[in-house]
């Protein structure tokens, strides 16, 4: 399981991964370390409780470490962007339908949620895909002997 406070990757590992991918991130090692923690909290929020196998934080699989780095890069560029604050409210939606001379306009309220403001990051989803059990409540690990 990923820790929310103990980093699974170092700034040097993140630098090496990003350089190999032809990407860069700039900042002090302290700023990078803080971004790694925020990125790791994001990945832990997605995966803790759903990892397909068990491992300790310091033995996180390579795709999980890479997902943390991808998240950290985004957090260094825009702190808080992976988990933005939001106010749950109702958004007024208007819908107008017209068939020939007849028109009908509807107005209704639709609730917002945390998922509606949280970014979907394809590279992180791809990196974690093989590391997570399917969601839906019916998934259980199978032990074969």
PyMOL commands that set and color helices and strands:
alter all, ss='L'
color gray80, all
select helices_A, chain A and resi 11-20+29-47+57-59+62-77+81-83+114-117+122-129
alter helices_A, ss='H'
color red, helices_A
select strands_A, chain A and resi 90-99+102-111
alter strands_A, ss='S'
color yellow, strands_A
deselect
rebuild
show_as cartoon
